Amino acid sequence: MNPRHADEESLAELNTEFNLPKITVVGHSHIDVAWLWKLLHTREKCSRSFSTVLKLMDEYPEYTFVQSSPQLYKFIKEDYPEIYAKIKEKIKEGKWEVTGGMWVEADCNLTSGESLVRQFLHGHQFIKEEFEIVLEYFMAAGCIWLFLGFTTDN
């Protein structure tokens, strides 16, 4: 038997629907809370971005979105309760995924460890109280470089 042919047969056995990787693409909108604009503009940007997402979900039922900043949810809850109610519906339907865990998408290079812990405490508390979700993973959407304190090489 040709060794190359045996390798092809072995690979063919692995090529089943149970062994093929599944790739899922979801929408995400990174919105800096206050970068080069006023906080008011952030609040308005959230309403426009999230309204667009909700419209896309109506237009494309398979569309899924992920948002990672509890502070933005709080802005929407305070300023646009009708949008917030629709977001909560989509979360229950599994179309809008709550992730992240930090209060805002923080700069993890300049912040102290205590500040990062407080980000997680406030973020997780809000998510649990508002959406009844306990996050099991962390999404660092706004971090260019991960803080060295996040490493697991102990």
Secondary structure as the mmCIF struct_conf table of DSSP 4:
data_model
#
loop_
_struct_conf.conf_type_id
_struct_conf.id
_struct_conf.beg_label_comp_id
_struct_conf.beg_label_asym_id
_struct_conf.beg_label_seq_id
_struct_conf.end_label_comp_id
_struct_conf.end_label_asym_id
_struct_conf.end_label_seq_id
HELX_RH_AL_P HELX_RH_AL_P1 PRO A 3 LEU A 14
BEND BEND1 THR A 16 THR A 16
TURN_TY1_P TURN_TY1_P1 GLU A 17 ASN A 19
BEND BEND2 LEU A 20 LEU A 20
STRN STRN1 GLY A 27 HIS A 28
BEND BEND3 VAL A 33 TRP A 37
HELX_RH_AL_P HELX_RH_AL_P2 LEU A 39 GLU A 59
TURN_TY1_P TURN_TY1_P2 PRO A 61 GLU A 62
STRN STRN2 PHE A 65 GLN A 67
HELX_RH_AL_P HELX_RH_AL_P3 PRO A 70 ASP A 79
HELX_RH_AL_P HELX_RH_AL_P4 PRO A 81 GLU A 93
TURN_TY1_P TURN_TY1_P3 GLY A 94 GLY A 94
BEND BEND4 LYS A 95 LYS A 95
STRN STRN3 TRP A 96 VAL A 98
BEND BEND5 MET A 102 VAL A 104
TURN_TY1_P TURN_TY1_P4 CYS A 108 LEU A 110
BEND BEND6 THR A 111 THR A 111
HELX_RH_AL_P HELX_RH_AL_P5 GLY A 113 PHE A 131
BEND BEND7 TYR A 137 TYR A 137
TURN_TY1_P TURN_TY1_P5 ALA A 141 GLY A 142
BEND BEND8 ILE A 144 TRP A 145
HELX_RH_3T_P HELX_RH_3T_P1 LEU A 148 PHE A 150
#
